[in-house]
Amino acid sequence: MEVKIESSRLLKPAYEGIDDPPSGTASEIVKLSLFDKVTDDAHFAAICAFRAPNPPNSVWENSLAKVLTTFREWAGRLGEDADGNPAIILNDEGVRFVEASVDAIHDDVITSEPSPALLGLHPSPWGVEELAQVQLTRFACGTLVVGFTFHHKLGDGYGTTHFLVSWASACRGVDIGTGPMHDRTSFFAPRDPPQIEFEHRMAEYRPKGTRFLSGYKPTEETVVHRVHFTKEFIAKLKAKVSSRANTRYSTFESLMAHLWRTVTMARGVEAGETTRLRIAVNGRHRMDPEVPEEYFGNLVLWAYCSSKVGELVNSPLHYAAEVIHSQVTRLNDRYFRSFIDFASSKVVEEEDLVPLTDPDAEALYPDVDVNSWLGFPMRFMDFGGGKPFYFIPSYFPMEGLLFVVPSFFGEDGSVDAYVPLFESKLPTFQNICYSLEDKIEMETYGNSCSLEKPVAAVIASSS
């Protein structure tokens, strides 16, 4: 597939008709919050596609310029305030806006399976000053693919979808609704005296020189596989996971219990090793009082689920679901407040701690990191031609980094998981990823799948 770049330029906010436009100088800033500071220091890329007919590129461009007058961070640059604290400079330098075309039928060259071809449908996320980039690629059949990258310091997935839904509204010529709240710091003042109730080393921070999760060095190519879970499969999975437990587990908890277990089995990790599952947890509704919906920025911390491999793969599915449920539930207001107190203390500087996230990681084996898009409001992303017929992550082959998204390739209620694995491990995963049996014959772990002691006791022994 040849992607022809038609134009590439910086798109600035369009202040025409605004009575008192901002100056767009380096004196206007948004200070980064404690949550912004510990998130990924890197761009992220996603892709969505729309069937014809669609508004012309000029409508997409003009509406984006309009929305940037409200979401000014997207047109800014990373920098520092007068005291040297990290900040977003609201200088209106602009978003990279690219127009492109492909002289082919979309469905002939882009399939539902993950492919490196997706990398040509958005600007490169590496080594760019712009905090956000957009590429409109029109195919010969009229299909429009919109690929974008954004720096994670701009905001988390919740904040990003707020921006995309607002842009979609502007593209349709309707009111964008409530704009973003630019104050990122006043909600997160530390307590006096501080109350650090939890351990935040190796949770949000790590000593300089240590690695994120495993820091495993890959010895073979990683490929990304899309697993499609139908609505019927999910219903059976949730019923199975909850059948021997007092808790009704969510779709996400049930799917992650299943994926954590099957990925670990496919990898062939030794039974005595420990595997960890990291889950991003949105704090907006977990803090008390709740942070307003209009808050724009990062408000995510991570739950860490840990288990001995032998117990994970030889136990009924509700064991893994309960480990996940208990660790996610643990991230309540007390935990978020404890993080704020810890991050505001002098400990971070005194111990030379750095954010745990590691942009140089190449593989997570034997650990797993998951990003869930199940709660994102995809149905509101109508730019004038209907909702996208897919909204997916770009091709990102980091072994063990999973994405779980609402499926656009099946009926409503189905889910797709994007699972990057070493190429030699993929056939085993494909053979077992739809099995709901507690006992899967895997020579690595033996044949015992019975759980003799209560789940709570197993969790306590593995934590």
N, C-alpha and C positions, 0 to 999 in steps of 0.2 A: 504494500500500500504506500503510495507516494502522497505525502501531505504537502501541498503548495502554500507557502506563506504569502498572502496577498499584501498585508500591511502589518506594521508593528509600531505602536506609539504609546506615549504616556497620556492617560486620560485623567484630567483634573476635575475637581468638583465644579459644577456649573451654578454659580451664584446669581445669575441673571434674575432679576425680579425680587431678590431678597433685600430688604430695606437696610439691614446692618450686617453685611457679610463679614466674616472673620478676616483677620489680617493675613493668615497663612505664614506667619513668621515663626522662627525658632523659639520665641518666647512663650508660645502656646504649647502646653504639654499635657499628657495624661500619664501620671505616675503608675508604674507597674505595681500590682499588688503582690503580696507574699505568694499567692497561688500562681500568678503569672511567672514569678521568678523560678519556680521549681518545675515548670512544664518544659516540654521539648523546645530546644533552641534550634528549630528547623522548620522548613516548609512542609506542608502536607498537600497532596493533590487528590482531587476527586473529579468525576466525570458524570455528566447527565446528558440524555439524548431525547429529542423531541421529533415526532413525526410531522410531516408537512400537513397543512400550511403553518408557517411561523411568521412572526413579525420580521420585517427586514432588519439588517444589521444596524441601521441608523437608529431604530427604535430601541434596540438593546443598548446601544452606546449612549444615547441621550438619557435614557432612564437610569443607567448606571451612574452617569455624571450627576444626575439629580440626587440619587440616594447617597452619593459620597458627601453631599453637603450636610447630611445628618450623621452618617457613619464615617466621620473624618479620619478615624484611626486607619482605615483601609488605604487611604491616600497618603499617609504619613510615613515616617521612617523611624527606625529604632535609634535611640541616642541616650542622653543623660540630662538630668535637670541641673540647675546651678550648683547643687551640692554633690554631684557625681552619682546620684541614684539613677538606676535604669528607668527609662521612660519612653513613651512614643511621642515623637515630635510631630505636632500637627501643622506641618509646613505645606500641605497640599501639593506635594511633589507629584502625586498621581499614581494610578494603577496601570500596569502594563496591559494594553488592550491589543489583541492580535486577531486578525482576520485570516482565515485559511480556507482551502477547498480541497476536495478529493474527487477526482474524476472516476468515480466508481459507485456502484450501488452499496449502500451502507451494509446491508445484511450479507453481501457477498464477501466482504473483507473484515467485518467485525462480527464475531460470534459471541455467544453468551459465556464462553469459556475465557478465563483470564489469559491475557496475551501481552507480550512486550509491545505489540502494535498500539496499545493504549497510550504509551509514552509519547507518541507523536500528536496526541489530541489535546495536549496542554503544554504551556511553556515549561522549560526546564526549571525545576525548583532549586537548583544548585548554584550558589554563588551569586545571588541576585540581591540588589538593594531594595527593590520594591517589596512591600509587605504583602501585596496581593497582585495576582496576574489572572487574566481571563483570555481564553481563546475560543472564538466562534469558528467552527469548521463545518462548512456546508458540503454535503455529498450530492452526487449527480441526481439521486432520487428525490432530493428535497429535504432529507433528514438533516437536522441541525444537531451537532454535538457541541456542548458547552463544557470545556475543561477549565478548571481553575486551580490555582495554588494559593495558599495563604500561610503566613507565618503563624506558628502556634501561639506566639506571644499576643497576637491579636485577640484570641479568644478560644474557648473550647468548642466542641461540636454544637452545643446548645446555642451559644452565641452566634456561631457561624450560620446556622439555619435561620436564626432571627434576621440576619442580614440578607440571606438569599430570599426569604419570603417577602421581605420589604422590597427588594429589587423586583421580584415578580409582580408585586402589586403596582409599583411605579411603571413597569413595562405595560401593564394593562390599563394604565391611566386612572387608577383608583388610589385613594388615600393609603399611605403606607402604615397608618396606625401609629401605635406608640413607638417613639424612637428609642434609641439606646440611652442608658444611663452611663455617663462617662466617668463618674466618680468611682474609682476602683479601690479606694483605701479606707474610707470612713466606716465601712461596715466591719472592718477586721482589726479594730484596735485591740491590743493585748490587755489582759486583765492586770490589775495591781492589787495584791501581788500576783505574779504569774502562777498558774496551776498546770504544770506539765505532768499529766497523768499517764501518758503513753510513751513508748519508745519510738522516736522519729528518725533515729539513725538506721540506715539501710531500709527505710520506708519511704521517706521523701528526700533524705540526704545521705551521702556516702563520704567517707574520708577520701580526699584527693588521691588518686592513684589506684583505687579499687574499681571494680567493673560493675556495670549494670547487670542485675540478675547473674547469669552464668558467665558471660564473656567468652562463650565457646567460639573457637576458631574453626570455621567450616573447611572440610576437605573435599567437598563435592558440590555440584550445582544445586541450587534451591529452585523448585518449581512451585507455582501457585495453583491449587486445585479448588474449584468451586463445588461445594456440596449443597445440593438442593433438598431441603426438608419440607415435604408436603404438609398441609394442614392436618391430614389424617395421621401422618407419622408423628407429628408434634403432640397430638392428642393422646396417642398410644404411649409416647415417651413420658408425658406428664403423669398419666395414670400409673405407669409402671414405677416411676420414681416415687410417687406419693403413696403407693399401695401399702408399704410397710413402714410408714412414718406418720407422725402426728401433725406434720406440716404439709400444707399444699404449696408446692414449689412453683415458682413462676416459669414462664416459657424460657426466659434467659437462664435461670438457675438450672433448669432441667437440661437444656441444650449444652450448657457449658460443662455440666457433670459428664454428659455423654462424650463431648469432644475432648475434654481433658483426658478422660480415660482412654479413648480410642487413639488419640494422637500419641499418648505415652506408650501404648502397646505397639503401635506401628513403628515407633522409634527403636524399640527393643532395648529400652533403658534397663539396667540391672535392677533386680527387685529390691536390693538394699539401699539404692540411691534415693535421694529426696528430690521430688519435683515440686515446683511452685507455680501457681497460677496467679497472675496479676490482673486485677479488674479495676478500670477507671470508674469512680463513684462520684456522681454529681451532688454537690453539697447544697444546692439552692433550696431544696425543701427539707433538708436534714438539719439545718441550723435553726436556732430559736432565738429571736424571731427569724422567720424565713426571709431570705434575700429577695428583693423584688424581681419580678419576671423581666423587668427592663434592664437589669444588671448586665453589662456587656463586658466580657473578659473571661478569664479562666476561674472556675470554682470547682476544681476536681482534685480529689486525693485518691489513693489506691488501696484496695483491699488485697491482702496477700494470703492466698490459700496454700497450705503446705501439706504434703502427705508423703509417706514412704511409698515407693512405686509398687511394691508387692501388695500393700494394703489397698492402694487405689484400684489396681487392675483385678484383684481377686475378690473384691467386696461388691455387694449389690450396689446398684446405681445411687440409691438414696444416701449412701455413705458420702460420696463426692458432693451430692447436692446439699447435704447438711453442712459439710465443711465450707462450701461456698456461701450458703445462707448465713451461717454464723459469722463469718468474717465480713461480709457486706453489711450485715446488721450492726456490727461493732462500730462502723463509721457513722456515729451519730453526732449530735451537737457537741458533746463532751470531747469527742476525738478532734473535730475540726477546731474547737477552741484551744485544745491542748497544742495542736500544730501551730496555731497563730502565736501562742505564748512562746513556744520553742523557737520558731523562726524569727521572732522579734527579740529574743535574748541575745546575749553576747557569745553563746556557746558555738554558734555557727562560725563566727570569725575566730574565736579562740582555738577551736579544734580544726580549723581549715577545712570545713565541710563544704561540699559542692552538691548541686542537685543530683539526685539519683539517676535521672534520665541520661542516657549515653548515646549521642547521635552516631558514634563510631561503632556501635555494636553490629556484628554481622550475622549472628545466630544466637538463639536463646536456649537451645538444647541444654539440659533436659527440662527447661522451664517454658512457660507459655504466657504470652501477653495478649489480652483481648480488648478490642474496641467494639462497643455495641452501638449501632444506629437504630435500634428497634423503636426508640421513643421519638425519633425525629419526625417533624410534621411534613413529610414528603408531599402529601395530598394538596398542600397549599402552594406548592411550587409551580404555579400556572403562570407562564409568562405571556399568555395570549393565545396559545395553541393547544392548551390542555396540559395535564401533568406529564412529567417525563415518563418514557417507557422503560428507562432504567436510570438509576442513580447509584453509582458504585465507586469504590476506591480505585485509584489507578493501580497499575501493576507495581507491586512493591514486594519483591521476593526476599524478605528477611525471615529466615526459618523460625517458626514458632510465633510469629506476630499475626494473630487472627483478627478478621473483621466479621461481625455478624450483622446482617442487614435485612430489612424486609425484602422479600423476593419480588423482582419485577419480571421474572421468567416463569411464573406459575400463578395459581389462584391466590386471592387475598387470604392472608393468614399464613402463607408459607414463608419460609425463611431460607436465606442463602448464607453459607459460611465460606469465607475465603481463607484457605488453609495452606500456608507455605511450608513445604517439607523438603528434606533432601530427596533427590530424585530416586534413589534406591529404596526409600521407605514408602514412596507413594503407592505402589501396588498393594502392599499389605493394608494400608489405610483404606484404600478403595474397597477392599474385600470385607472389611469389618465395620465401616462407618454407618451402615444401616442396620446393624445387628442390635437387637434389644435383649439378647440373652445375657444373663448374669455370668454364664460360663461360656467363654470363647476359648477354643482350644489353641493355646499359644505356648509353644515349647519353652520359650524363655522363662515363663512364670510357673510352669507346672500346671497341674490340673485342679488344684483346690481353689474353689471359688466360694466356699461357705464362710460366713461370718459368725463366729461363735460368741463373741462378746458384744455388748450393746454398742450402738453407734457412738453414743456420747463418750464411752470409754476409749474407743478407737481414736476419735478426734482429739481427746485430751493427750493421748500418748504420742500423737504425731505433730502436735503444735509446739 
